[in-house]
Amino acid sequence: MADRVVAETPQPAKPPPGSLLAAWDRVAPATVPFFAVFTALLIGAGIIRFAGASPLVAYRALWEGSFGTPAALANTLVKSTPYIIAGLAVALGFKAGLFNIGAEGQLYAGGVLAVLVGFHPAFAGLPPLLHVPLAVLAGALGGMIWGAIPGILKARTGAHEVINTIMMNFIAIRLTDWLIKSKDPLILLDPSASTPRTPYIAPSAALPRLLDTPLHAGLVLALVLVLGVRWLLYRTTVGFELRTVGANPNAARYAGMNVSRTIVLAMALSGALAGMAGAGEVLGGQGYLSPDFFAGIGFDSIAVALLARSSPVGMIPAGILWGALLNGAGLMQIRADLSIDLIKIVQALIIMFVAADQIVRWLYRIRVAPPTEEAVFSRGWGR
């Protein structure tokens, strides 16, 4: 059983059936993330005013920097792509009752194998039709291995996945750093580069560009994965077992499900998704891997998954919002003369209101929705 403290929240009287208030009660629970974002932006406007700048100017610049031109929109979508895929990875773990905080390390594991397949002479001469899928699958394999290890430890020893994945993050980041910077032996370092990085991938391994813009096929991959994860979770036996184990592992075990196998599978699939996010960034972006390449994408993906309420389809607007905040921050900083760290404050406020949704429900008089399916984020040791 999961460890929980359930707080009783007094609910207002139900409105009469067929009234507008009754209709609002039915749709309002789905609007909680929207109101969380709105409230965060409202408080952010107060902080901007307190800093002596105009909220209107700042938010207008944020909008223009994110969506104001076709180029800005393309850059926003490019920035959003890894958050959509990595957010899916974290959400898949949530559905199985697992808190995969190791997406960062899984991104690096996937990125290392993807860039290796991308530039290694053994794969030279492959046509793009083979080279690109092979590099993406190599990234998925790297992330899958890195995710399966804490899954096995959880299933076999009861070791908590949060601790294991945090440690695996450090191992992946430092291992990548060594693989790239090592000169004796020379492993992944490009000796001709002025800064530590891998060689550039072959053109045949690069993700195709879309419509002569910075957009690449990674966005298509993200949309396909959203539909694929949704299908897996809600249309397959494996998905049913994942969700059942996440809701109540004891009941799942009583029903004859292999809980240990499901835990390992959930972490492996979650890692594979994160690895594909890493591969997409390497193959569709700069075309090489450096020690600090991902810069917190894996950790931010946890916030994206929370914002999307672990919904695969909800990962699309949540990821785009996250990418827009990051992409428009530079223009907002210039026009409103504000610190770029203000975007981090707004992001933190968004996550705070999404996590503490009782505040939003109280502010906007939103009734608690009837319980349907619950994602258990963390369990006690050995459970």
Residue pairs with C-beta under 8 A, 6 or more apart in sequence:
1 248
1 250
1 383
2 97
2 376
2 378
2 379
2 380
2 383
3 379
3 380
7 358
9 358
9 361
9 368
11 367
11 368
12 365
12 367
14 22
14 25
15 21
15 22
15 25
16 22
25 367
28 364
28 366
28 367
29 366
29 367
29 368
29 369
31 364
31 366
32 354
32 357
32 360
32 361
32 366
33 307
33 308
33 309
33 314
33 318
33 354
35 353
35 360
35 363
35 364
35 366
36 307
36 350
36 353
36 354
36 357
36 360
37 307
37 321
37 350
37 353
39 349
39 353
39 360
39 363
40 346
40 349
40 350
40 352
40 353
41 59
41 346
43 349
44 55
44 342
44 345
44 346
44 349
45 55
45 58
45 59
46 55
47 342
47 345
48 54
48 55
48 58
48 336
48 338
48 342
49 55
51 338
51 342
53 336
53 337
53 338
54 336
57 335
57 336
58 332
58 335
58 336
58 338
58 342
59 332
60 335
61 328
61 331
61 332
61 334
61 335
61 336
62 324
62 325
62 328
62 329
62 331
62 332
63 328
64 72
64 328
64 331
65 72
65 327
65 328
65 329
65 330
65 331
65 332
66 72
66 73
66 76
66 323
66 324
66 325
66 327
66 328
67 73
67 76
67 324
67 328
70 213
71 213
71 214
72 327
72 328
74 213
74 214
74 215
75 214
75 327
76 320
76 323
76 324
76 327
76 328
77 215
77 219
77 320
77 323
78 214
78 215
78 216
78 218
78 219
78 284
78 285
78 323
79 323
79 324
79 326
79 327
80 319
80 320
80 322
80 323
80 324
81 218
81 219
81 221
81 222
81 277
81 280
81 281
81 284
81 319
81 323
82 107
82 218
82 277
82 278
82 280
82 281
82 294
82 297
82 301
83 297
83 300
83 301
83 304
83 318
83 319
83 322
83 323
84 222
84 225
84 226
84 304
84 315
84 316
84 318
84 319
84 320
85 218
85 221
85 222
85 225
85 273
85 274
85 276
85 277
85 280
86 103
86 107
86 273
86 274
86 277
86 297
86 298
86 301
86 304
87 301
87 304
87 305
87 308
87 315
87 318
87 319
88 225
88 226
88 229
88 273
88 305
88 312
88 315
89 100
89 103
89 106
89 143
89 147
89 270
89 271
89 272
89 273
89 274
89 277
89 301
90 100
90 103
90 270
90 301
90 302
90 304
90 305
91 229
91 305
91 308
91 310
91 311
91 312
91 315
91 375
92 100
92 229
92 233
92 242
92 266
92 269
92 270
92 273
93 99
93 100
93 161
93 266
93 267
93 270
94 246
94 305
94 310
94 375
94 376
94 377
95 233
95 242
95 243
95 246
95 266
95 310
95 375
96 242
96 243
96 245
96 246
96 262
96 263
96 266
97 245
97 246
97 247
97 249
97 375
97 376
97 377
97 379
98 151
98 154
98 161
98 246
98 263
98 266
98 267
98 270
99 161
99 162
99 165
99 377
99 378
100 147
100 150
100 161
100 165
100 267
100 270
100 271
100 274
101 161
101 162
101 165
101 166
101 169
101 299
101 302
102 146
102 147
102 150
102 161
102 164
102 165
102 166
102 168
102 169
102 271
102 274
102 298
103 270
103 274
103 277
103 297
103 298
103 299
103 301
103 302
104 169
104 172
104 173
104 294
104 296
104 297
104 298
104 299
105 146
105 165
105 168
105 169
105 170
105 171
105 172
105 173
105 298
106 142
106 143
106 146
106 147
106 168
106 172
106 270
106 271
106 274
106 275
106 278
106 298
107 143
107 274
107 275
107 277
107 278
107 281
107 294
107 297
107 298
108 172
108 173
108 175
108 176
108 278
108 293
108 294
109 142
109 143
109 145
109 146
109 172
109 271
109 275
109 278
110 138
110 139
110 140
110 141
110 142
110 143
110 146
110 274
110 275
110 276
110 277
110 278
110 279
111 139
111 142
111 176
111 275
111 278
111 279
111 281
111 282
111 289
111 293
111 294
112 142
112 176
112 179
112 188
112 289
113 138
113 139
113 141
113 142
113 275
113 279
114 135
114 136
114 138
114 139
114 142
114 275
114 278
114 279
114 282
114 283
115 188
115 198
115 201
115 282
115 288
115 289
116 138
116 188
117 123
117 131
117 134
117 135
117 138
117 205
118 131
118 135
118 201
118 202
118 205
118 206
118 282
118 283
118 287
119 198
119 199
119 200
119 201
119 202
119 205
119 288
123 131
123 134
123 202
123 205
124 202
125 204
126 134
126 204
126 205
127 204
128 203
128 204
128 205
128 206
128 208
131 202
131 204
131 205
132 204
132 205
132 206
132 207
132 208
132 217
132 283
135 201
135 205
135 279
135 283
136 221
136 276
136 279
136 280
136 283
138 279
139 275
139 276
139 278
139 279
139 280
139 282
139 283
140 272
140 273
140 275
140 276
140 279
141 272
141 275
142 275
142 278
143 271
143 272
143 273
143 274
143 275
143 276
143 277
143 278
144 268
144 269
144 271
144 272
144 275
145 271
146 168
146 172
146 271
146 275
147 267
147 268
147 269
147 270
147 271
147 272
147 274
147 275
148 264
148 267
148 268
148 271
149 164
149 168
150 159
150 161
150 164
150 165
150 168
150 267
151 161
151 263
151 264
151 265
151 266
151 267
151 268
152 264
153 159
153 161
153 164
154 160
154 161
154 164
154 263
154 264
154 267
155 259
155 260
155 261
155 263
155 264
156 260
158 381
158 382
158 383
159 381
160 378
160 379
160 381
161 267
162 378
169 298
173 291
176 289
176 291
177 291
179 187
179 188
180 187
180 188
180 189
180 196
180 197
180 198
180 289
180 290
180 291
181 189
181 196
181 291
182 188
182 189
183 189
183 191
188 198
188 289
189 196
189 197
189 198
190 197
190 198
190 199
190 200
190 288
193 199
195 290
196 290
196 291
197 288
197 289
197 290
198 288
198 289
198 290
199 288
200 287
200 288
201 282
201 283
201 287
201 288
205 283
206 216
206 283
206 284
206 287
207 216
207 217
207 218
207 221
207 280
207 283
207 284
208 216
208 217
209 215
209 216
210 216
210 217
210 219
210 220
216 280
216 284
216 285
217 284
218 280
218 281
218 283
218 284
221 276
221 280
222 280
222 316
222 319
223 316
225 273
225 276
226 312
226 313
226 315
226 316
227 312
229 273
229 312
230 312
230 313
231 239
232 238
232 239
232 269
233 239
233 242
233 243
233 312
238 265
241 252
241 257
241 262
242 262
242 265
242 266
243 373
244 251
244 252
244 255
244 257
245 252
245 257
245 259
245 262
245 263
245 266
246 374
246 375
246 376
247 373
247 374
247 376
249 259
249 379
249 383
252 259
252 262
253 259
274 298
274 301
277 297
277 301
278 294
281 293
281 294
281 297
282 288
282 289
282 293
300 322
300 347
303 322
303 347
303 350
303 351
304 315
304 318
304 319
304 322
305 315
305 318
306 351
306 354
306 355
307 314
307 318
307 321
307 322
307 350
307 351
307 354
308 314
308 315
308 317
308 318
308 319
309 354
310 375
322 347
325 343
325 346
325 347
326 343
329 340
329 342
329 343
330 340
332 338
332 340
332 342
332 343
333 339
333 340
353 359
353 360
360 366
361 367
361 368
